[in-house]
Amino acid sequence: MRLRSGVFASTCLLVEALGVALFLRGFFPVPVRSLTRREARGDPPAEPAPPGTVSNWTKIPPPLFKKVVIVLIDALRDDFVFGSKGKLFMPYTTQVVEKGTSYSFIAEAKPPTVTMPRIKALMTGSIPGFIDVIVNLNSPALLDDNLIWQAKTAGKRIIFYGDDTWVKLFPKHFVEYDGTTSFFVSDFTEVDDNVTRHLDRVLKREDWDVLILHYLGLDHIGHMTGPNSPLVGPKLREMDNILKKIHISLLSKEEASLPNLLVVCGDHGMSETGSHGGSSEGEVHTPLLFISSAFEKRSGPPLQPEVVQQTDVASTLAIGLGLPISRNSVGNLILPIVGGKTMREQLRFVHLNGFQLSRLLQENTLAYEKDPGYERFKIAEKSHGNWIKLYLEGNNSEILLNLGKKVLKQYLEALKMLSSSLSKQVAQYDMYSMTVLLLLLLSVSKALSSRAEFEVPLSPPLFSLLFYLICLMLGAVHVIVCTSAESLCYFCSMPWLTAVGVMMLISVLMCGILSAVAKICGNSRLPLKNPVASSSSWSEIDVLILAGTVGHVLSLGASSFIEEEHQTWYFLINTLCLMLCQELCRNNFLLEESDPQHSTTVKQTFDSIRKASECKHIDISATDDSKLGKATSSAEFIKGSDKWISLASPWIILICCRLLRSLNQTGVQWAHRPDFGHWLTSSEHKSELSFLAAVSLLLIFILVQRRCSLVSKIAMALGLLGVYSYRAAIGNVIFPWQRDSKEISKGITEARFVYVFVLGIVFTGTKDLLKSQVISADSSIKCTGLWEVYSGLVLLSALLFRPHNLPVLVFCLLIQTMMTKYIWRPLKFDAAQITIMHYWFGQAFFYFQGNSNGIATVDISAGFVGLEGYVEIPAIFLTAFATYAGPLLWAIHLLCYLSSEFSSSAAVGHGCFCYALMRSIPVAIYIVLVTGLRYHLFIWSVFSPKLLYEAVHVFITAAVCLFFTAMDQNHSQKVQD
């Protein structure tokens, strides 16, 4: 049978989306060989002793502290405590750090720097998988061995107040708790007040052993306004007062037997834009303070804090509470915390840590005995036994002390090496699932065809010998791989009927592709009936498109190019504009002199453009090939203003792109440098931001309204007014008559007011589309409906974009308008070229928004616009739309253009095919590259976030292609051979 290219592309993209999901399952596995809590129970190792000697210390050491208070301040960067802001806004904490009885460190968190994986790292000492970025929105109960469970099992009474992620991870572990949602980022105060209101009452009580407080306000401020916001200082001062109250209370209740301990830390930091999730220094470096009267009082000038790993906290707190170290921990004991103890106690502590790490290494590595860290640990353990022998003999000489220091140094080296080895062994790749993806990728399109249909030999494969042979081959590969692997594969965990169905689907796809390739090869041997018609010359635009696409795909193999991918797209669209300028000059000057017939055609084209613009209500008018030939002489018009505007258009677009580059610094290398967006969002320039936002909203209305119906125009005007009112309500902008002292609200009413108009405009457009598809085949109704759907999405983007990003939306509409009227129409590009240009500009505008290939640039605050609390599906949809607004708006504009400007019914299908191909090629090759680079140094910090972005983009593109296919008016037409 024959499929239209749009249907074929949509089907292929859906299959590829399935393959990408399967690959992600293999690439981001749930951590393996992770012992459950029941399996983690066991007797602690005895103290090392030489043969013939028995140590009298075989139990877990007693606790070092009576009460422990853990204050976790979400998104607390190290410079908020150790930098100038700490001295200004946290004076008490700074005094304790510099002169008090405390130890201060910089805890380094591993990406992904989001809350739930960081809590896991703090409490288990393990490195969570990167897939925890996704499950961060719905945290399941933690079943691995962890500090909270060990404390509860030991009879410790734990109280918790703060982020309800803890309650989900550790259900029924707290004797008292009060959780607050962490995803409503517009709340700066209540989310912390709900924690602090319990503090006075709890500190007076004696019926608890561990108190955990998780404050979220600072993180929410960062998401909404960034780390340089004027709201950060008061919040830090609030945290400082809380720490002062807790510290004084703990000191007043201390007994002579055991001191108390106050731990201050952050789960992650924040980037210069206020987000987190990536691997920049501001995101991975957090302060870690241990404050207790058990420590010596600091003296002398303040020293630079030592850098430790965030996973070290679990091991250190376990020793401090007299608990077993979590079996899956890869952290090391922070030695200064136990530095005041005797040499025998210190050696006992590090031996317990080393024994736990060596046992974890044995469970995860077959050749563990050859590991340098394991060998070093065995040497240290033997030296430890000799030290114990001398100690039990009553030797108290200097030799015993020096030998103890030597053994301690050996243990610390062994711990570091064991931790490093385990960090590389934590996650395993499911190579089986990753290999199956390569079979599914074969279903992606064969090549760019000039026709609008694709012949798929579907019936013969289902009844051919090849189909059954492929089924048998896949079954054999499945059995071989599963029987040779240590664990069950993904198919084994599925119902057998589903697994058989998937294998049959793969067999059908492979058989169809092989049959199609065989037919193509057979046709290539036949003589051409018309050799002249088959020859085609490549234009400079075609060469640029091919070179740009290939160059971009090849650049994905380098981490630096991925970090700075925006530079690639900026270069490509700038080069494209210069090439378009050359084409316009050639058509208006060179060919006009050398080819009078061509000059007449160009003049007729411009005349038809003017005629269409005057006669149609929408700017994207429905013109066909006959209209272009019927235009009268337009010599006066071609010499008029439109000709020069057309020639100036590429340069105007270049200027717009340069301005947009200055608005948001993105990437890694220059992300820290100030940009125009930072200048606008500072509190001193709120008036300038308000003026810019108002002008931008006005320009958006002017650029969109001319193509809408009267009802949609009114709805658009009221909706844009609501957008400004929403931003004024939450304090981003001000009205001319408004003072800065106006109370800030959540703007829920104003945002929902805008949502009503968004839905109204989209509903009006959808009604016209259904009318054009079902009742009549009027292309003008269809074009109007498409543009109104597009207008509704523009209004939604205006609501979700931050005020300083509204010029991005203005320039997007302006560039689309100029290219439509003054470049694409006069030059008459084909559907493939138009599609690829739209795709390139969509990718560039993704980065113009301030996005990057790091998770930290995802603006999650957009997911809570108009919501009173966290609602999962709307929050995910709004966040995804705000992130990919640039590519989405250019894709929908492409559909509007192809539906109105091309008389051929194949144009929309051809555009869908090209768009799917442009998305499929980079994803397929990038997945192959990531598979080969899975042990690269930057696999988690650079390549993995990019893989998640690519995966989400594939899913969105699949939805866009389905919309393209639904809008293809020729869906009922039968194509004849």
N, C-alpha and C positions, 0 to 999 in steps of 0.2 A: 504494500500500500504506500501511498504518498502522504507525507506530512508537510504542512506549511513550516517554513523555517522557524517562525515564532513559536509554534507548538513544540517543534523538535527541541529548540533551545530551552524552553521552559522545562520540558521533561528532563533534559540532560542536567540542567542546573539543580532541579529537585533531587536527582540521583546523586549529583556531586555534593549537595548539602548533606545527604545521608552519609556519604563517604567521609566528609569532613567531620561529622559528628562521631563516626566510628573511629576516625583517626584521633580525635581529641580524647576519646575514651582510652585509647592505647597510650597516647603521649602524656596525658595527665591522669595517671591511675590513682585510685585510692591507695594510700600507703600500704605496702605489703609487709608480711612477716612482723606485723605489729601485735605484740602480745596483749591479750585482753587482761582485765584486772585480776581475774581468778588465776590465770596462768602466771601472773606476775608475783604471786605470793610464794615465799620461800624463806628459808633460814639464811641469815647474813653469813658471810664468810668469816672464818676465825682469823685472828691476827696472825700474820706470817711468823713461822718459827722454824729453825733448822731441825733436821731429823734428830729424834731423841729428846726434843724439848717441846713442852706443851704450854701454850699461852693461856693465861687465865682470863682473857678478854674475847669472848665469843658472841657478844650481843651488840645490838645497835647502841651507839653512844647515847647518853642521856641528852635531853634538849639543852641548848645554850641560852634560850630566852623563854620567859614565862608567857608573855603576850606579844603577838605580832600584829601590827597594823600595816596593811598594804594600801597605799593611796595611788591609784593609777589615774593619771590625768591624760585623757585621750588627746593625741596629736601634740604632746609636749615636746618641742624641739630642744636640743641641747643648749642652743644659744639663748633660749628663754630663761634658763637658770644660770648658766655659766657666762653668758654674754652681758652686754650693756643693759638689756631689758631686765635681766635678773637683778642686777644691782639697783635698778630704778624702781621696779614694781614688786620685787620679792626680797625686801631687805632682810627679813628674819631668816629666810632660807639661806640667803647668801652669807649671813653671819655664821650660821651653823656650819655651812660648808667650809668656810675659811678659818674659823676659830673654834668651832665646837667639836664635840665627840662624834665624829662622823667619818665615813669613807664615801668618796664620790667617784663615779665612773661614768663613762659614755658607753651605753649599751648599743651595740650594732645589731639592727634587725635585718633579717634576710627578706628579700622580696618574695611574695607580694606583701606590701606594707598596708594591709587592711586589718581591721580589728579582730575578727574571729581567728584567723591564723596566728596572729600575734599573741592572743590569749592562750591558744594551744601551746605555743612555743614557751611562754612564761610558766605554764603550769605542768607541762609534760617534759620540757627540755628537748623536744624533738623538733625537726624542721617540717612543717606542714607542706603538703603538696600544693602546687600552683593552682590546681582546680578549686582550692578553697576560696579563691576570689569569687567564684560563682556561688558556691554554697554559703558564702558569707551572708547572703540575704535571708537564708533559712537554715540556721545553725542546728544540726541534729545533736543529740546527746553524745557526749564524748565517752567512748567505751574503753579507750586505752588507759593504761596505768598513768596516774597523774597525782600531783601533790594534794589536790583537794580530796580525792578519794582516800589517799593514804592517811591524811589527817582525820577524816571522818572515821575510818576504820580503827585508828588509834584512840578514838574517844574524844578527839578535839571538837570543841563547839565553835562553829563557824557562822559568822553573821555577814551578810552581804547587802549593800545598797548601791544601785547604779544601773549601768547598762544591762538590759535583760538578756543579752547574749550569754552572760554567765549562768543565768537561770536555765537557759535552754541547754547549755553544754553540761551543766552539773545539776540535773534535777534531783530533788530530795536530798541534797547534800548540806543545805544550810538550815540551821535551827531557826533562823529568822532572815527574811529578805524582803526587799522592795525593789522590783525591777522597773526601769523606765526605758521606753523605746529609743533606739539609737538612730533611727532613720528619718526622723522629722527634723531636718537640719535648720529650719527657720527658728527653732526654739533655742535661745541662748541662756535663759535664766531659770525657767521652771524646771528644766531637766537637771540642773544642779541643786536648786532649792529642795527638790524632792529627796536628795541625798543628805544635804546638810541639816535638814529639819530633824533627822533622827540622831544627830551627832551628840548633842548635850546629854540626852537620856542614856545613850549606850555607853558613853565614856564614864558615867557614874556607876555603871553596873560591873559586877564581877563574874557574871555567868557566861563568859565567852573567853576563847583562847585566841582566835584569829578573827580579825575584822578587815573586810575588803571593801574599799570605796572606789567606785569608778565614775569619774566626772567627765561629762560629755560636752559641756558648754564651749570649751576652747576649740574643740574639733569642729563644732557647728559654725563658730565664728570664722574659722579658717575657710570652710567650704563656701560661705556666703560672701565674705569680704576680704579674705587673704590674711597672711601673717603680719602685714604692716598696717592693719586696720586700727583705728583709734579704740576699738572695742577690746583689743587684745590686752592692753595695759590694765584696765579695770578688772578684767577676768583673772589675770595673773596676780593682782593684788588680793583678790578674793581668795584664790588658792593659797596664797602666802598666809593669810589670816587663819585659814582652816588648818594648815600644817602647824602653825604656832599653837593653836588651841589643842591639837592632838598631842604635840610634843610635850607641852607643859603638863597636860593631864597624865601622860604616861610616866613622866618623871615624878609627879606627886604621889603616884600609887605604887612605885617600885618598892620591893622588899629586899632584904639583905641577901636572900638566897639566889634569886635569878633576876637579871635585868629585863627590861622590855625592849622591843625593836620596832622602829618605824622605817618602812621601806617606801620610797617615793620613786615612781618610774612613769614612763609613757609607753604605750603600746607601739606607737610609731610617731614620726614627726609629720611635717607638712612641707610641701614644695613652696616655691615663691608665689605660686598662684593660690595656695591654700588647700590644694588637694593632696592626695596621697595614694599609694599603690605601687609606685615605681621604685627606683633605686638611686635617686639623687641623694646627696649628702644630707640635705635637710629632712628627707623622709626616713632615712635608715638610722640616723643618729639621735638617740634619746637620752636624757639624763637618768642616772640610776644612783640613788642616795640610800645609804644604810646609816641610820641615826640611832645611837644607843649609848647609854652611860657605860657600857662594857668596853667601849673603845677609848683609846687614849685621846686626850684633848690635843687638837692640832695647834701647831705653832709655826712661826716663820712665815715667809711669803707663800701665797697660794700657788699650788702646783697645777700643771695641766692634767686634767683627769685622764686616767688610763682607759684605754678602749678594751672592753670585754664583749663577749657575745651575749645576746639576749637569752639564749638557751642556757647560759650559766646560772641564771636566777633560780631555776627549779632545783638544781643540785645544791646550791648554797642554802636555800630556804629549807630544804629537806634536812640537811645537817643541822641547821639552826633549830629546827623543831624536833629533832630526835627521831626522824622518820627515815624509812628506806628511800633511796634515790629511785625515781621512776625507771622502770626497766628499759624504756625506749628513749631515754634521755641521751643526747650527744653532748651535753654541756659539761663544763669543768667547774670544780669548786673554786670560788673566788677566795684565794688564800688569805688576804688581809683580814677578812671577817673573822677568821679563826686564829689570827696571828697572835692573840694574847694567850692562847692555850699552851700547855706543855708540849714538848717535842713529840712525846709518845702519842698524845691526842691528835696532833696535826698529822702525823704519819698514819694513824688509824683512819682519819677522815679521807686523806687522799688515796689510801689503799681501797677503801670502800668504793670510792669514785672510779678508780682504775679497774677494779674487779667488775663493776657494773658495765663499764664501757667494753672491756675485753669479752664479756659474755655476750653482749649485743653484737659485737663483731663476729663472734663464732656463729651466731644465728643468721647472719646476713652474708657471710663470705665463706666459700668453701676452703680456700687456701689461706685461712686466717693466721696459721702459724708462721707464714712467711711475711706477714705484715710487719713493717718496721716498728710501728707503735706497739704491737703485741710483744715483739721480741724485747723492746725496751722495757715494757712493763714487767716481763718475767725477770729481767736483770734487776730491776728496782725491787721487785718482791723478794728476790734472793738476798739482796743487800739488806732489805728490811728485816729479814729473818736473822741475819747476823747481828744486826743492831739490837733486836729483841733479846738475843742470847746474852749479849754484853749487859743489857739493861737488867735482865733478871738475875744476873750474877752480882748485881750491886755495883757495877762500875760507874762511877760518877765523874770520871776524868774529862779533860778537854777533848780527848780522842773520841769519846762517846758523842759529845756535842757536834764536833766537826763531821763525824760519820753520819749523824742524823741530818745535818744540813745537806750533805752530799746525796743521801737517799731521797730527801725531800725534793732536791733538784731533779734527780732522775725520774721521780714520779711525775713531776710537773711536765717534763719533756714528753714522757710517755702519754700523759693525758692529752696534751696538745696534738700529738701525732695520731692517737686513737680517734679523737674527735674529728680531725681532718679526714681520716679515712672513712669514718661513718657518715660524714656529711655528703660524701660522694656516693654512698651506697644506699641512701635513704629511700629513693624512689627507683622503681624499675619500670622499664618501658615494655608495654605489651606489643611486641613485634608482630604477633599474629594479627591483631586488629589493624596495625599500621600497614601490614602487607595486603590485607583484604581491600584496603582503600585503593591501592594501585589498580586493582581490577575494576573498581567502580569508576575510577577516573578515565578508563578507556571509553566510557559512554559519552564523554564530552565531544563536541562536534568535530567532524573530520577536517573541514577547511571552510574558508569563507567563500560561499557560492554566490554566483551572480543571479541565480534564480531564487524564487521565493518558496520553493518546495524541496523536500529532501526525500528520496526514495528509500524506504526502510523495508527490506525483504523480510517481513515479519512471519508470514505463514509458513514458508518452507523450513525455517529453522526449528519450528515447533515439532515438525514431523521428520526432521532429518537425522541422519546418523551422527552428524557433528554435534548436535545439541546433546544427545545422550552421552557422547564421548566426553564432552566438557563437564557434564554433571558428574560422571564417574571420576574424572580427573580431580575436580574440586573436592569430592567426597574423600578421595584417597589422600589428597594434600591435608585435608582437615584431620583425618585419622592419624596420619604420620606426625603432624605437628603437635596434636594433643597428646599422643602417647609418648612423645619425646620431651615434652615440656614438663616443668616441675609442678605447674598449677593448671587448672582448667582454663580454657580459652573463653572468649566472650560467647561464641556460639553454644558452648556446652552449658552455659548458664541460661540459655533461652529454651522455651518449649520446643520439642523436636519438630513439631509441625511448622513453627515459625522459622527455624533454622533451615529446614528443607526448602521452604518458600523463598528465602533469601538466596540460597544457592541456585535455585531454578531461575530467579530473576537475573542473577549474574550470568548464568549460562545463556539465557535468551539475549542479553545485551551483547555478550561477547560473540555469540553466533551471528547476530545481526550485523555487528561491526565487521566481522571477518567476511561475511557475504557481501556487504557493501564495498569493502576494499577490493575483494576479488572482482566485482563487477566494474569498479573504476579502472583497475589494472587491465581488464579485458577490453574496455572501451578505449583505453589509451593506445592500444595497438591498431585500432581501426584508422583508416585514412580520413583526414578531415575533408568534409564536403566543401567547406569554404575557408581556406587558409587565411584569406584576408580578414574575414570577420573575427577570426580567433586571435589575431595578433593585437596586442594592446600595449600602449606606451605608458610608462609610469611617470606621473607628474611629480614635481618637487614636494607637494603636499603628501603624496603617497609614500615617498621615500622617507620624509620626516616622521610620518606616523609609524612606519615600520621600524625605523631606527630608534625612535623614542620608546616604542613598546618593548623592543628587544633590550635596549639599554636599561630600562627600568627593571625588567625582570632579572637581568644579570646582576644589577646592583643589590638585589635582595640577599645575595650570598655574603655580604660584608656587613658587620655589625655597625660600623660607622655610617654607612649609607642608610641603614634602617633607622638609626637614631636621627639622622638629618634628612629623611626622605622628602620632607617638604621642599628642600632645596632642589631636588630632582624635578618635582612637579612645577615649581616656579620657573625653573630653566626651560622646561618643555613648553609651557604656555607662552613664555616670553618669545621663544624661538618661533612658535606657531604664529604669534602676532606679526612678527617680522616677515614670515613667509606669506601671510595673508596680505600684508602691505605690498609685497613684491607682486603678488597676483593681481591686486587691484590696479597698481601702476601699469602693469603689462596690459590689462584689459582696457584701461582708459586712455593709454598713450601709445604704446608700441604697436599693439595689434590694430588700433584705430588707424594708424598711418599705413601699415602694411597690408591690411585686409579690410577693404571698405565694407564687404558683406558682414564681417564680424562687427564692425562699428554699428551698422544698422541694427543688428541683433541686440547689442548692448543697449542701444537707445530705446528699442522696443521694450526691453526688460525694465528699464527705469520708468518708462511711461506707464507700463502695466502696474508697477509698484505704486505710482502716484494715484492711478485710477482706482486700484483696490483700496488704498488707504482712505480715499474720499468716499467710497460707496459702502464700505463695510463698517459695522459698529465695533467689530473687534479688529485689533491690529494685525493679528495673524489671520489673514483672509484666505478664503478657499479659492485658489486660482488653479487653473489647469494649463496644459500645454497649448490648447487652442487660444486661450486669452493672451498668451505671450506673443502669438503670431499675428493677432488682430489689432495690435496697438498702432496708432498713427504715428507719424513722424514726431520726434521729440528732441529735435536739435537744441531748442532753447532750454529744455529741461536738463539735458545732459550737460549743458554748459553752466547750469545754475548751481544753486547752493548744495543740492543733494549730492552732486558729484564730489564736491570738495569735502563734504561731511563724510562721505564714504571713504575717501582717501585718508581722512584724519582719524577715522574710527579705530584702526589698530593702535595708533599712538595714544589715543584717549584711553583705550583699554590697558595699555602698558602703564600709563600714569595711575590708573585706578588700582592695578595690581601692586604697584610700588607703594601706594598709600596703605593698602591692606597689609602688606608685609610689615609696615612700621606699627601697625595697631597691636599685634600680638606676637611676642617673641616665643617661638616654640622650639621643639627639638631638645637637645641636651647641651651642646657646646655653648650656645649663646642664650639659653633660656633665662639665665640669671640677670641678663642685662636689662636695664629699664626700657620700657616701650611706651607708646602713646596710651595704651590701655591702662597701664599702671598709673600714669599721670592723671588720667581721667577719673579713676576709681578712688584716688586719694580724697580724704575728707575736705581738703582745702579747695578742691576744684569741683565741688558738687554743682555749682551754678553752671559751669561750662558743660559738665556732663548732661545736665538737664536740658540745656539749649540744644546740644547735639542730638539727644534722644528725641526731642520734639521735632526738630528739622528732619531727622531720619524717618520718623513715623509719617510726617507729611509727604515726604518724597515717595515713600512706599505706597501711600494712597494714590498719588498722582500716576505712578508707573503701573499700577494694577487696575485702577478703576475704569480706565477707558475701554477695557475689554470685557467688562462685567455688565450684567443687567442692572436695572435701576434698583431693584430690591437688594442685590448683592453689594451695590455701591454704598447704600445706606448702612447695611450691616457691617461692611468693611470700615466705614468711617467711625461708627460707634465702637466697633471692636478695637480699633487702634487707639481711640480715646480711652477705652478701658485698660489697654496695655500700659499707657502712661499713668493712669490712676493706680494701677496695681503697683508699679515701681515706686510711685510716690508714697503709697501706703506702707511699704516695707522699708522706706527710708533711702532708696537708691537715688531718687531724684526729688526735686521739689517743684511746686507750683510757684509762679511769680509772686503770688500773694502769701505764700506760706513761709513760716519761719522754721529754722532748723530745729527748734525745740519741740516740734510737733511729735506726739507720742507715736512710736513705731508699732504697727500691727502686723499680722500675718498676711493680710491682703486676700483672704479667702473669698470674700464676697466679690471683690473686683475681678479676681482671676476667673471665677465661675461665670461672671458676667461676660467675659471674653469667650469662654468655652461655648456659651450658648450661641454666639454669633459664628464661631468656627463651625459648629455642627450645622447651623442654619445654612451657611454658604455651601458647605460640602453636600448637604442634603439637596439643595437646589441644583447643584451640578450633577449629582447622581441621578436625580429625576430626569434631567435632560439627556443624560447618557442612556438611561434605560429606554427613554422614548425613541432615541435615534437607533437603538439596537433592536427594539421589539416592534414598535409601531411603524416607524418610517425610517428610511435610510438617508435622511437629510444630513449631509455633512456639516452644514452650518450649525445645526442644533448640537451635533456631536462636538464640534470645536468649542462652542460656547460652554457646554457642560464640562469639557475637559479643563478649560481655563478657569471656571469657577471652582472646580475641585483644587486646582493649583492655587487659586487665590486663598481658599480656606487654609491650605497648608502654609502659605506665606504668613497669614495672620497668626497661626499657631506658632510658627517659628519666631515671630516678633514677640509673642508672649514669653516664650521659653528662653530666648536669648537674653543675656545680661545687657544692660543699657549701653555699655561701651561697645558691644558687638553689633548693635543695630546698623551701623554703616556697612557691615559685611553684607547684610541683607539688601541694603540699598544698592550697593555696587553690583551685587548678583543680578538684580532686576535690570539695572542700567546696562550692564554688559550683554545680557540676553536680548534686550531690546535693540541695542546698536548692532549686534551681530546678525540678528534676524533681518533687520530692515536694510542695512547698508553693506553687509558682507555676504551672507549666505544666499540671499535672493539674487543679487547681481551676478555672483560667480557661479551660481547654479551647481553646487556640489551634489554628489549623489548621497543616498541614505547612509551608506557605510561611513563616508567621510564626516557627515554631520554627526552621526552617532559617536564616533571616536572623539571628535572635538568636544561634544557634550561631556563625555566621560572624563576627558582630561581636565576640563574646567571644574567638574564636580569634585574630582580628587584634590585639585588645588584649593577649592573653597573649603574642603574638609580641614585643611591646615590653616587657611585664613581665619577660621573660627577660633584658632588657638589650640586645636587638637594636636596630638602627636601620637607616636606609637608606644607611649607609656601610659599606664593605667591612671597615673596621677592627674592627667588632664581631663578625665571624664568628669563633667559637671553634674554630680548627682543631685544638686539642689534643684535642677530642672524637673526631676521626678516628683517633686513635692509641691509644685505650684498649684494652688487651689485645693490642696488636700489638708484635712484637719489632722490626719495621722498617716501612718504607713499602710498603704494598700498596695499589695505586691504587683498585680498586673498593670494597673495604671502607672505606677512608679517606674516599672521596667520599660513600658511603652514610651513614656514621656522622655526618660533618660536616653533611650536609644534614638528616638526621633531628634532630640536636640543635638546629640552627638553627630549623627549622620544627616543633618538637615541639608548641608551643601550638596552631597551626591544625590539625595532624594529630590531636591528641587530641580536640579539640572536634568535628572532622569524624567520627571514629569513634564518639564518644559520640552524635552525631546519628543515625547509623545504628542504634545500639542502641536509642535512644529511639523512632524511627519504626517499627522492627520490632516493638516490644513494646507500644506505647501506642495504635497505630492499627489498627483491625480491617480497614480498607480496604486492599486489595492495592496500590492506587495511591499510598499514602503515601510509600514509599521512592523510587519513580520520580519523584514530584512533588518530593520533597526534593532528589533528585539534580539535577533540572532547575533548581530555584531556586539551588542551590549553584553550579552551573556558570554560571548567569546572573550571580550576584553577583561571580564571578571574571572573567567575560568582559567585562563592561561597563567596569570601570576599566582593564583592560589595553588594550582597543580604543581608548578615548578617550585614554589616556596615550600610546600609540604615535603617534596623530595629533598630540598636543601636542608630543611630542619631535621629530617630524619638522619641525614649524613652528618649534621653538626650537633647532634643531640648531646655530645660530651664536650661541647665548646665551653670556654670559660664564661661567656655571656649568654648561655642558653636560657637562663631563668630571668635575667635582668633585661635582655634585649629581644631575643628571638621569640620567647614564649608570649610576652604581651602582644607582639605583632601578630602572632598566630591567632590569638583570641580576636583581635580586631578583624583579621581576614575572615575568620569563621563567621562572625556576626555580619560582616559585609556580604558574604555569600548568601546567608539566609535572607537578608534584606533585598538583595538583587533578585533572588528567586521570587520573592513576593512582587517585585516591580515587573519582572518578566511575565508573571501570571496576569498582572493588570494589563500589560501590553497585549497579551494574547486575547484577553476578554474584549479589548477595544478594537481588535482587528475585525473590521466590518465584513470581511470576506470569508467569515468562518463557515458559511454554509455552501460556498462555491466549490464544486468538484473540479479538480484540475485534471485536464486530459493530457495524455502523453503527447 
